[in-house]
């Protein structure tokens, strides 16, 4: 495995008795700059203003564009709905079949206008954000994208009844994700985060077969020098081993409330695989007071004090309505924490 740059950043912070702090905070940025989710997701000029506002207000160590799981599926022809103030959603009015595989394979995902918008956003982040901010990008995971193309229930059924056809779709999905990811990296992304929320429904063997093996292939095609993060929503405890074996440099895991025991994961991980997480995005940071957020962050950081390979974040993307003062409390508590060895 190539040198883990994410681990180097986390370890250097740890040696200086602090943690990197990087909440998944895209959508609340729209409370700092008066745009809408629809505009920001479709207009790189609007999105960079939101991201610049986030950086000025919170100074996170790592930043990503607004999370959007619809980009690749939309670029491949799936029907997508664009609410004014909610994230774009794939509506499966079209379910692609085996006859569509050749056509899907011929589509240039990187030529899609929405994909180009995110590529432009990454370029603007690289040009305008402080050099101290590490820039990451999001891409869909291969199993999740396949589920958006053929239907999540159909994909789940195919893991048992038609794995050969499911592999055919996952292979095309992986090729398109790699094409898109390479363009994001060329634009300036320093880290690629694979979003595989649908993977949580799989058993370990199925997850390895239809997700992790393809993630490894995509990462190798992008380039081993580009750190990769594997993000699975929900209780992914049964998948940790397979996620690590995909050759990624970091795991982004959901919250304790979702069932993730971060301390237990840290004790079982290779020492150079970084854990990112895992404050509940719909808990005290959304509905509590700043003092509640501070207490929760302090508890999580104390729990993780023994482990250099940890970055403080949220278990998933924060909702737009997350109070700004609570995100500040999260950042302040993370910055103020001093590690007890």
N, C-alpha and C positions, 0 to 999 in steps of 0.2 A: 504493500500500500504506500502511496506517496505520502510525503510529510503532511500531517493534518494541521492545516493553517488555523482551523477553528480551535483546535486544542491548544495551539501555541498562543492564541489570543486569550483564551480562558486561563491557561496556566500562568501567563505573564501577569494578568490581573490578580490571580490568586497569590503569586509571589509578592505582589504589592499590597496584600491583605485586603483585597476588595473583589467584587464580582462585576462581570459585565452585566448590564441591564438592558434588556431588549424586548419589551412587550410588543405583542402583535396588535398594533394600534392604528391601523390605517383608517378605518371608518370614523372613529371619534375625531379625526382631523378635520372632518367636515363641520365640526362645531367651532373650529378655529378659523376656517376660511369659508366664506359663504358660497359654496357650490352645492351640487347634488351628487349622489352616488352615480346616477346615470351619466351626468356630464363628465365626472372625474374618470369613470371607467372607459369612456369613449373619446376623451380629449386629453392628450398628453400635456398640453399647456395648462389645463385646469388641474390635472392630477399632480403635477409637480408643485403647483402653488399650495395644494393641500399638504404635500409631503414636506415642503419647506416650512410651513407653519408648524407641523409636528416637530421638526428638528429644532426650531427656535424655541418652542414651548417646553420640550421634554429632554432634548439632547440624548436620545437613545444611542447605544453603542452599535447597534445593527438596525438597518431599516429595509423594509420591503415595500413594493407598491401595494395598492389596494388588492386584497385577495379576491380572485375571480376564477371560479372553477368552470366557467362556461366558455372560456376563450377558445380552447382547442376543439371542443365539440361544435361550437358555432362555426368555426372556420371550416370544419369538415361537412357542414350542411345541415346540422341539427337545428330544429326550430328553437329559438331563444327569445325569452320575454325580458324586456328592459324597463322595469319600474323606475319611476323618477327617483325615489329615495330608498330603494332596497337593491340588494345585489342582483345582477342578472341571473336568470334561472333558465335552465334547459327544460323545455316542455317536450316530452317524447311523443310528439305527433307523428314523427317519422321514426320507424325502427328499421335500421339497416339489416340486410340479410346477406347471405353468402354471395349472392349475385352482385352485391354492391362493393365487394372487397377491392376489386381491380380499380374501380372508379375512385374509391377513397385513397388508394395508394398513389394515384396519379395527381392528387391535389397538393399544391404547394402551400403548406400551412403558414410558412413565414411570409407569403405574399398576401395573406389576409389582412384587411384594413384594421381590424381590432387587434390582431397580433402585432401589426406594425405600430399601433398606438402604444402598446406595452413596451415594445423594443425602444421606441422613442422616449418613453418615460424613464427607462433604465439609463439611456444615454444622458438625459437631462439630470438625473440623480447624480451620475458620475461627474458631470460638469459643474453642478451648482451646490451640492452638499459638501460640508467640510470633509477633508481627507481623513479625519479621525473616524468618520462613520463608515462602517463596513456595509456594502450594498449587496443585498440578496434579491433573488427573483423567485417567483412561484411558477411551477408547471404542474399539470395534472399527473397523477400516477396512472400507469397503463391499465390497471384493472378498473379504476374509477372512470377513466375516459371510455373504455369499452362499454361499461354499464350505461354511460350516457348515450352511447351510439345505438346499442341494441336493446336497452332496457335492463335495469338493475336486477329484476327478478329473473329475466331470461339468462343473464350472465351467471347468476347464482345456480340456476338449474343446469346450465351447460358445464359447470365444474364437475358434475357427476355424469350427466347424460350425453354430453357432446364436447368433451375437452379438446378434441382436435380442432373443431370449428372455433371454440373460444380462444385457443392459441392463435389461430389465424387472425382474429380480430385484435388480440393483445399485441401481436407482432406489428401489425399496421399502426396501432396506437403508439407503440414504443418508437417506431420510426418517425412518426410525426412529432412526438414529444421531443425526441432528440434534435430534430431539425429546428424546432422552435427554441429549445434551450441553447443551442449553439449560437443562434442569433442574439439571444439575450446576453450571453457571455461576451460575444464580440462587442456588444453595445456598452459593456462595463460591469455586468454582474460579477461579483466576486464569489458568490455562493449560490447554489441551486437547491431550492427546497421542493421536494416531491410531495404533493398533496394526495394522499391515498385514503380518503375517509371510508370508501366502500370496502376497503380491505379488512376492516375490523370484523366484518361478518364471516370471514373465512377462517377455517382451521389452519394450523401451522403448515401442513403439507400443501394445502391449496394456495395459501398465501405465498409460500416459496415458489410454487409453480407458476402462478398467474400474476404475481407482483414482483417479489424480490429478485427473481432471476432476470426479469426484464429491467428492473432498476439498475442492476449491475451492468447490463449491456449498454443501457443509455448512458450511464456514468462513464463507462469506458470510451464510448464514442465522443462524449463531450470533452473528455480529457481528465485523466486522473489527478491532475494538479488543481482542478476546480473542486473545492469541498462540496459535498452533497449532504443534505439534511433530509431525513425521512420523517414525514409527519403523518400520523394516523390518529384520527379522532376517536374518542370513546375509550373503553377499557381494552387496551392493547397488550395487557400483561402476557397473554398466551402467544404473542407474536414477537416478543423482544428478541429472542434468539435468531429468528429468521430475518428480522430487520437488520441486526448487526451483520449477519452473514451476507447481506447484499453489498458489503464493501463501502458503506457510507461512513462519513466522518462524524455524524451527529444524529441523534434521535430527538425529535420534538414531540413531546407526549402531553396528553390531556391531563386533567386535574385529578386530585384525590377523590373528589366527588364523583368523577366518572369511573373510578375503580383503579386508578394507577397508583401503585405504591412506589414512589420515586426513590426512596431510600433503598428499598429492596432491589430495584432495578440497578441503582448505582453500585451496589455491592456485587452484582453478578456480571456487570459489563466489563469488557476490555478497558483498561485504564485510559487508552487514547481515544475512546469514543465519547463524544461530549453529549451530555444530557441538557436539553433545553425545555424549560417549563417552570412550574406547572400550576400556577395560581388559577383558580376557577374563574373563567371569564364572565360567568353569570352569577357569581356569589357576591361577596362584600364589595368588590370593586364596582359592581353595577348597582347594587341596592343598598349598600351600607354607608357608613360615615368614613371619612379619611382615617380616623383612629382605628376603625375596624380593619381597614386595608393594611395599615402599618402593622397591626398585631399579626395579621395573617402572613404578611411578607416576612416579618421577623421570625415567625415560627418555621416557615419554609427554609429560610436561610440558615437558621441554627441546625435544622435537620440535615442540611447538606454541607455543613462546615468541613467535614473530613475529606471532601471530594474536590480535587482541583478541576475535574472535568465537568463543570456545571456552569450554565448561563441562566440567570434569572429571567423568566419570561412568563407569559400567560399560557394556559393550556390550549387555547385556540384564539382566533381573531376576536377582538373586543367588539361588542355591539356599538353602533353609532351613538346610542343614548347614554353610554358610559360617562358619568360626570367627570369633567376635566379635573376637578379638585381631587378626585379619587385616583386618577392616573398620576397626578403630581405626587400624591402620597405614596403610591407604588414606587415611583422613581426615587423619591427622597429617601424612603426606607432602604431601597436597594443600594443607593449611593452611600448612605451613612453606615451601613453594616460593616463591621470589622470582624474578620474570621478568628475564631478561637480554635487553636490547634491542640 
